[in-house]
């Protein structure tokens, strides 16, 4: 198994950039907001151009360090969404280093860039690197800081990390705590989607498909109400609903969700994207179970060709493996 946590939480960090610019209402804040809006609508190249220009200006004008950290963080977010992981890591690290200097000695420190770097490591399977960032220590926040979106996101990331380590009780605890905070705060929904998606996997991987279905259906309802959700994230949600519908209610209920996921993957990500290949494999399983063997064979052939041709790292985070879940169910 594997969210994409392609964290819209990172997109949230981009959109909030102007708020961190020392209260200044000037051209810098406007450009950061413009970059955030472009990124929020999937125009990552446009956002990248704005942010690279801001970095050049920062060097020329000796911009204050806090603003430099904002630009590095937001550029990292854009590269992350573009699947340029080495560049994203470098940008996040620059932001983290600056913030460490700026806030040294402060009891309460901003840690948004640190969370972005941790999410990148978890997303790409570098769990040891994520753990070395000291996420556990961040739990020791003053009580006044614990009902904030960043703290909710910290819990989401720790839940994801513990789930991927197979430590399900701890993952569930963190996930439920995160969900309670985020629902109380009534954020824009993106963070809540992450918490729900993670709990969906925890329940699914521990043999509770009905609970998993309930959580991923909640996440999908939120996604359907948002103005923009990154296609890969929406594809994962649809595939998860389809998978747990298959397990709980049968293949007829699952098929519309797989078909919708495949259409979105093909149109939004491209006909050679590995996400499409994965869902084709799941759909082939469904076809096999409903006695459409010729279609299933064709589907598997295409899935295999896509996945063999994909040279990118498999960065699945919130996509479940239907065949593995069916095997587990048959062993019960």
Backbone torsions as a table, in degrees:
resi	resn	phi	psi	omega
1	UNK	NA	160.2	178.0
2	UNK	-152.0	NA	NA
3	UNK	NA	82.7	155.0
4	UNK	-31.9	95.6	173.7
5	UNK	-74.8	51.6	-176.1
6	UNK	-64.3	79.1	-151.7
7	UNK	-62.1	117.4	166.8
8	UNK	-63.9	-11.9	173.7
9	UNK	-66.4	-35.3	175.5
10	UNK	-68.4	-36.6	175.2
11	UNK	-61.8	-39.9	176.0
12	UNK	-57.6	-40.8	178.5
13	UNK	-62.5	-36.8	177.6
14	UNK	-65.4	-46.9	-175.9
15	UNK	-66.4	-25.8	-178.9
16	UNK	-90.5	8.3	-172.2
17	UNK	-58.6	-43.8	-175.8
18	UNK	-61.2	-28.6	-178.8
19	UNK	-66.8	-22.9	-178.3
20	UNK	-95.0	8.6	-173.3
21	UNK	-94.1	48.2	174.6
22	UNK	56.4	28.2	176.4
23	UNK	74.3	6.2	-176.1
24	UNK	-78.5	130.8	175.1
25	UNK	-103.3	92.1	-177.1
26	UNK	-147.6	-167.0	-176.2
27	UNK	-62.6	-34.3	179.6
28	UNK	-59.6	-50.6	-179.8
29	UNK	-60.1	-39.9	180.0
30	UNK	-64.7	-40.4	-179.2
31	UNK	-70.0	-38.3	177.4
32	UNK	-64.1	-40.5	178.5
33	UNK	-65.0	-40.6	178.5
34	UNK	-62.5	-42.7	178.0
35	UNK	-62.6	-40.6	178.8
36	UNK	-63.8	-40.3	179.9
37	UNK	-66.9	-41.3	177.3
38	UNK	-62.4	-45.8	178.9
39	UNK	-61.7	-39.8	-179.5
40	UNK	-65.0	-19.6	176.9
41	UNK	-106.2	13.7	174.7
42	UNK	85.8	5.0	178.4
43	UNK	-91.3	75.1	-175.0
44	UNK	-71.4	-32.7	178.6
45	UNK	-64.6	-40.5	178.1
46	UNK	-64.9	-42.3	178.1
47	UNK	-64.6	-41.5	179.2
48	UNK	-59.0	-43.5	-178.0
49	UNK	-61.5	-43.1	179.4
50	UNK	-62.7	-44.3	-174.8
51	UNK	-72.5	-37.0	176.5
52	UNK	-64.7	-39.0	176.5
53	UNK	-63.7	-38.4	178.7
54	UNK	-64.8	-36.3	177.9
55	UNK	-66.6	-40.9	177.8
56	UNK	-61.2	-42.2	179.0
57	UNK	-66.5	-35.8	179.5
58	UNK	-60.6	-42.2	178.9
59	UNK	-68.0	-38.7	-177.0
60	UNK	-69.9	-38.9	-173.3
61	UNK	-102.0	4.5	-176.4
62	UNK	53.0	53.0	-178.7
63	UNK	-57.8	148.8	-179.2
64	UNK	-62.2	153.1	-171.4
65	UNK	-62.5	-35.9	-178.4
66	UNK	-62.3	-40.5	178.9
67	UNK	-68.6	-38.1	176.8
68	UNK	-59.8	-41.7	179.0
69	UNK	-61.3	-40.0	179.1
70	UNK	-61.7	-46.1	-178.0
71	UNK	-64.5	-45.4	179.7
72	UNK	-61.3	-42.2	179.7
73	UNK	-62.3	-46.3	-176.1
74	UNK	-70.8	-33.3	174.8
75	UNK	-67.0	-38.2	174.5
76	UNK	-59.5	-40.5	178.6
77	UNK	-60.9	-43.4	-179.3
78	UNK	-64.9	-45.3	178.6
79	UNK	-63.7	-35.0	177.8
80	UNK	-60.8	-47.6	178.8
81	UNK	-64.8	-27.2	178.9
82	UNK	-84.2	2.9	-177.4
83	UNK	65.1	23.9	175.5
84	UNK	-96.6	76.8	-168.5
85	UNK	-68.7	-41.6	177.7
86	UNK	-61.2	-41.2	178.6
87	UNK	-65.8	-40.7	178.8
88	UNK	-62.2	-43.6	179.7
89	UNK	-60.6	-44.4	-179.4
90	UNK	-60.9	-43.1	-178.8
91	UNK	-66.1	-46.1	179.0
92	UNK	-61.1	-40.8	-179.4
93	UNK	-63.7	-38.8	177.1
94	UNK	-61.9	-43.0	179.5
95	UNK	-64.2	-43.5	-179.5
96	UNK	-62.9	-42.9	-180.0
97	UNK	-62.0	-42.9	179.3
98	UNK	-64.6	-45.4	-177.9
99	UNK	-65.5	-33.9	178.0
100	UNK	-61.9	-39.5	177.6
101	UNK	-70.0	-42.2	-175.7
102	UNK	-64.8	-38.1	-170.8
103	UNK	-110.1	15.5	178.0
104	UNK	-59.1	133.4	179.0
105	UNK	87.5	-11.9	178.5
106	UNK	-80.2	138.6	178.7
107	UNK	-68.0	-42.4	-179.9
108	UNK	-109.3	116.5	-177.1
109	UNK	-116.4	142.1	170.2
110	UNK	-65.2	139.9	-179.5
111	UNK	-137.7	26.6	-179.4
112	UNK	-63.0	-45.0	-179.9
113	UNK	-64.7	-36.7	177.5
114	UNK	-62.9	-40.2	177.8
115	UNK	-66.0	-37.6	177.6
116	UNK	-62.7	-42.5	177.9
117	UNK	-64.6	-41.9	178.0
118	UNK	-62.1	-42.7	179.5
119	UNK	-61.7	-39.3	178.0
120	UNK	-61.4	-44.9	-179.1
121	UNK	-65.1	-42.9	179.2
122	UNK	-64.7	-43.1	-178.7
123	UNK	-59.9	-33.7	-177.6
124	UNK	-102.0	13.9	174.4
125	UNK	77.9	12.3	-179.9
126	UNK	-92.8	67.4	-170.7
127	UNK	-67.2	-37.4	-179.7
128	UNK	-63.1	-40.2	177.6
129	UNK	-63.5	-40.4	178.8
130	UNK	-62.0	-43.0	-178.9
131	UNK	-65.5	-33.6	-178.6
132	UNK	-70.9	-10.8	177.8
133	UNK	-76.0	-10.1	176.0
134	UNK	82.1	36.2	-179.5
135	UNK	-61.0	-37.8	-179.2
136	UNK	-59.9	-38.3	-179.4
137	UNK	-64.1	-28.4	-179.9
138	UNK	-69.4	-15.5	177.2
139	UNK	-66.6	-21.5	-178.6
140	UNK	-83.6	51.5	178.4
141	UNK	-83.3	151.2	170.9
142	UNK	-56.7	149.3	-177.4
143	UNK	-53.6	-36.6	-177.4
144	UNK	-64.7	-18.8	-176.6
145	UNK	-98.5	-1.5	-171.1
146	UNK	-86.9	-13.6	176.6
147	UNK	-105.0	57.1	179.9
148	UNK	-131.2	154.1	179.8
149	UNK	-55.4	-40.6	-179.1
150	UNK	-62.1	-37.1	179.2
151	UNK	-70.7	-38.4	174.6
152	UNK	-60.5	-40.5	179.1
153	UNK	-66.6	-38.9	175.7
154	UNK	-55.3	-44.8	179.2
155	UNK	-64.7	-38.4	177.5
156	UNK	-60.4	-45.6	-178.7
157	UNK	-66.3	-41.7	178.0
158	UNK	-64.6	-37.6	176.5
159	UNK	-61.6	-43.0	-180.0
160	UNK	-65.2	-42.3	179.5
161	UNK	-62.7	-46.1	-179.3
162	UNK	-66.9	-36.7	177.6
163	UNK	-62.5	-43.9	-178.8
164	UNK	-69.9	-20.6	172.9
165	UNK	-84.6	-6.0	-179.1
166	UNK	82.5	13.8	-180.0
167	UNK	-96.7	75.3	-168.2
168	UNK	-67.3	-41.5	179.6
169	UNK	-59.6	-41.1	178.8
170	UNK	-68.4	-40.9	178.5
171	UNK	-59.9	-43.7	179.4
172	UNK	-64.1	-42.0	179.6
173	UNK	-59.0	-50.5	179.7
174	UNK	-62.5	-42.1	-178.5
175	UNK	-62.6	-42.7	-179.3
176	UNK	-70.6	-35.4	175.7
177	UNK	-64.4	-43.0	178.9
178	UNK	-61.6	-45.1	-178.2
179	UNK	-62.1	-41.4	179.7
180	UNK	-61.8	-42.8	179.2
181	UNK	-65.1	-47.5	-173.8
182	UNK	-70.1	-36.5	176.6
183	UNK	-67.1	-36.6	178.1
184	UNK	-66.1	-39.0	-178.9
185	UNK	-74.6	-21.1	-178.7
186	UNK	53.2	56.0	175.9
187	UNK	-70.6	-176.4	-175.1
188	UNK	-67.2	-7.5	176.5
189	UNK	111.2	-24.3	-175.8
190	UNK	-63.8	-44.0	178.9
191	UNK	-65.9	-40.6	179.5
192	UNK	-63.1	-37.2	175.8
193	UNK	-57.9	-42.6	179.7
194	UNK	-62.8	-44.1	-179.7
195	UNK	-62.3	-44.2	179.8
196	UNK	-65.6	-41.8	-179.2
197	UNK	-63.6	-39.0	179.2
198	UNK	-67.6	-43.3	177.5
199	UNK	-63.2	-35.6	175.7
200	UNK	-55.0	-45.9	-179.2
201	UNK	-70.0	-39.4	178.6
202	UNK	-59.6	-48.1	179.8
203	UNK	-64.7	-42.3	-178.8
204	UNK	-64.5	-41.9	-177.1
205	UNK	-76.2	-11.9	177.6
206	UNK	-110.8	22.2	171.0
207	UNK	76.8	31.0	178.1
208	UNK	-123.5	68.0	-173.0
209	UNK	-62.9	-33.2	180.0
210	UNK	-66.0	-41.6	177.1
211	UNK	-67.3	-38.6	177.9
212	UNK	-61.9	-44.2	179.8
213	UNK	-61.0	-43.8	-180.0
214	UNK	-58.7	-43.3	-178.1
215	UNK	-69.4	-42.9	-177.3
216	UNK	-74.7	-26.0	173.0
217	UNK	-67.5	-38.5	175.1
218	UNK	-60.4	-45.6	-180.0
219	UNK	-61.7	-40.7	-179.4
220	UNK	-66.5	-37.2	177.2
221	UNK	-62.6	-40.0	176.6
222	UNK	-63.4	-46.5	-178.9
223	UNK	-59.1	-42.0	-179.4
224	UNK	-65.0	-20.9	-179.9
225	UNK	-93.5	-6.5	-179.7
226	UNK	-87.3	154.1	-179.0
227	UNK	-69.1	-35.1	-179.7
228	UNK	-149.2	133.1	171.5
229	UNK	-130.3	131.1	179.7
230	UNK	-52.7	132.1	-175.0
231	UNK	-52.4	-41.7	-177.7
232	UNK	-63.7	-34.0	179.2
233	UNK	-69.7	-41.6	179.4
234	UNK	-67.4	-37.8	177.6
235	UNK	-59.8	-44.9	179.3
236	UNK	-61.0	-44.8	-179.8
237	UNK	-60.2	-47.1	-179.7
238	UNK	-62.5	-41.4	179.0
239	UNK	-64.5	-38.4	179.5
240	UNK	-67.0	-42.5	176.8
241	UNK	-60.4	-44.1	178.7
242	UNK	-60.1	-43.7	-178.3
243	UNK	-62.5	-46.9	-177.8
244	UNK	-77.0	-26.2	169.6
245	UNK	-62.2	-41.9	178.5
246	UNK	-57.1	-47.0	-176.6
247	UNK	-72.0	-35.0	-174.3
248	UNK	-91.2	-45.9	-172.1
249	UNK	-115.4	-10.1	177.5
250	UNK	106.2	167.8	-173.0
251	UNK	-64.3	-30.8	-179.1
252	UNK	-62.1	-38.6	179.5
253	UNK	-73.9	-28.9	-176.7
254	UNK	-78.8	-32.5	-169.8
255	UNK	-56.2	-44.7	-179.7
256	UNK	-59.4	-33.1	-178.7
257	UNK	-73.9	-39.2	175.7
258	UNK	-64.1	-41.5	-180.0
259	UNK	-63.6	-42.3	178.3
260	UNK	-64.1	-40.9	178.5
261	UNK	-63.0	-41.4	-179.6
262	UNK	-66.6	-41.2	178.3
263	UNK	-62.1	-45.3	-178.9
264	UNK	-66.1	-40.8	179.2
265	UNK	-62.2	-44.5	-177.9
266	UNK	-67.1	-43.4	-176.1
267	UNK	-82.1	-35.6	-174.7
268	UNK	-94.0	-25.3	-177.1
269	UNK	-114.7	-25.0	179.4
270	UNK	113.5	149.9	-175.4
271	UNK	-68.3	-9.8	-180.0
272	UNK	-112.0	9.7	-176.3
273	UNK	-73.4	137.9	-178.5
274	UNK	-60.6	-26.6	177.5
275	UNK	-61.5	-38.8	177.0
276	UNK	-65.8	-40.9	178.2
277	UNK	-59.6	-41.9	179.8
278	UNK	-63.7	-44.5	-176.8
279	UNK	-70.6	-32.9	174.4
280	UNK	-60.1	-37.3	177.0
281	UNK	-63.6	-43.1	179.4
282	UNK	-65.3	-41.0	-179.8
283	UNK	-66.4	-35.4	176.7
284	UNK	-61.2	-38.0	176.8
285	UNK	-61.5	-42.9	178.4
286	UNK	-63.0	-44.4	179.4
287	UNK	-61.4	-40.6	179.0
288	UNK	-61.6	-43.3	-178.0
289	UNK	-70.7	-17.0	179.3
290	UNK	-109.9	23.8	172.4
291	UNK	61.3	34.7	173.5
292	UNK	-112.7	66.3	-168.8
293	UNK	-66.8	-36.7	-179.9
294	UNK	-65.9	-42.6	177.3
295	UNK	-64.6	-39.8	-179.7
296	UNK	-62.1	-42.1	180.0
297	UNK	-62.7	-43.7	179.4
298	UNK	-63.9	-40.7	-179.4
299	UNK	-63.8	-44.1	179.7
300	UNK	-65.7	-37.7	-179.6
301	UNK	-61.8	-44.1	-180.0
302	UNK	-67.8	-41.6	179.4
303	UNK	-59.8	-44.8	-179.0
304	UNK	-61.4	-42.3	-179.6
305	UNK	-63.4	-41.9	-179.9
306	UNK	-64.9	-47.5	-175.1
307	UNK	-69.9	-34.3	178.3
308	UNK	-70.2	-30.8	-178.9
309	UNK	-80.9	-19.2	-176.6
310	UNK	-71.6	125.2	-179.7
311	UNK	-101.6	-5.6	-178.2
312	UNK	-79.1	157.0	176.2
313	UNK	-65.7	140.0	176.3
314	UNK	-72.8	110.0	-173.9
315	UNK	-109.2	26.9	-179.7
316	UNK	-56.4	140.0	176.0
317	UNK	-131.4	-43.6	-175.0
318	UNK	-118.5	28.6	177.4
319	UNK	-112.9	126.7	179.9
320	UNK	-89.3	157.1	-179.5
321	UNK	-101.1	108.4	-175.6
322	UNK	-59.9	-47.0	-175.9
323	UNK	-62.0	-38.7	178.7
324	UNK	-65.8	-41.1	179.0
325	UNK	-65.5	-38.2	178.9
326	UNK	-65.7	-37.7	177.4
327	UNK	-63.5	-44.5	-179.5
328	UNK	-62.2	-41.2	-178.3
329	UNK	-65.2	-37.3	-178.0
330	UNK	-70.7	-21.5	-179.5
331	UNK	-84.1	-9.4	-176.4
332	UNK	-78.1	NA	NA
